[in-house]
């Protein structure tokens, strides 16, 4: 499995954009990038995923570099409720019985009032 | 909304006891997972199942077994609990063909 590297922790001021980087330099052509977050005392929550194009949904934007070796999750207007651990995960393309995701230790994002 | 329900939020057991952790999902998902989460180690996959009565070992299956007799229910079994199995246990489910996992709230197990 391709591995990901994320900073251990980051701070961001409330109301500013939070940019969370992820390095996945060994990613293969058919592997997706997924992002999850885990708020304290809760299970992880899916945020967004992408293959090679940039993606946006109501929660965040995902920017994937052209060579696909890194990506950035953007929370456009961070609030205190965005304080969480954010996980960047690389997942192989769909194969029956191969749906498992490997989580690392993620980035602890703290939103500062 | 998808709901993944874990039977107990907090359990305290003694060394050597048999422990059952139950997980039920209500969205007819084919795939179900058990992870454990420990400080500094992130989430680690114990077992997963992609169909009824099917199971696959994850990264740390030693000391655990699982059961999936019905599609909606996935049980994690500790045959003889040990103190190093004190942890947060998280269940998740998803449809085949998607990496969007839905997690339960977790079960915090303490083995004394």
Contacts between the chains, C-beta under 8 A, distances in Angstrom:
chain1	res1	chain2	res2	distance
A	32	B	99	6.4
A	34	B	99	5.1
A	36	B	101	7.7
A	41	B	105	7.9
A	41	B	106	7.7
A	42	B	103	7.9
A	42	B	105	6.2
A	42	B	106	7.6
A	43	B	4	7.6
A	43	B	90	5.3
A	43	B	92	7.2
A	43	B	103	2.8
A	43	B	104	5.5
A	43	B	105	5.7
A	43	B	106	5.7
A	44	B	43	7.1
A	44	B	90	7.5
A	44	B	92	7.9
A	44	B	101	7.3
A	44	B	103	5.2
A	45	B	103	7.2
A	46	B	100	4.6
A	46	B	101	6.5
A	46	B	102	7.6
A	49	B	99	6.2
A	49	B	100	7.5
A	87	B	42	7.6
A	87	B	43	7.8
A	89	B	99	7.6
A	91	B	99	4.5
A	94	B	96	7.4
A	94	B	97	4.6
A	94	B	98	7.8
A	96	B	50	7.0
A	96	B	96	6.4
A	97	B	50	4.5
A	97	B	54	7.6
A	97	B	56	6.8
A	99	B	31	4.7
A	99	B	48	7.3
A	99	B	50	6.5
A	99	B	94	6.1
A	99	B	96	6.4
A	99	B	97	7.9
A	99	B	98	7.7
A	99	B	99	7.0
A	100	B	33	6.7
A	100	B	45	5.7
A	100	B	48	5.2
A	100	B	56	7.7
A	100	B	58	6.5
A	101	B	45	7.7
A	101	B	99	5.9
A	101	B	101	6.3
A	102	B	45	6.7
A	102	B	59	7.3
A	103	B	35	7.3
A	103	B	42	5.2
A	103	B	43	3.8
A	103	B	44	7.7
A	104	B	42	5.3
A	105	B	40	6.9
A	105	B	41	7.1
A	105	B	42	4.0
A	106	B	42	6.5
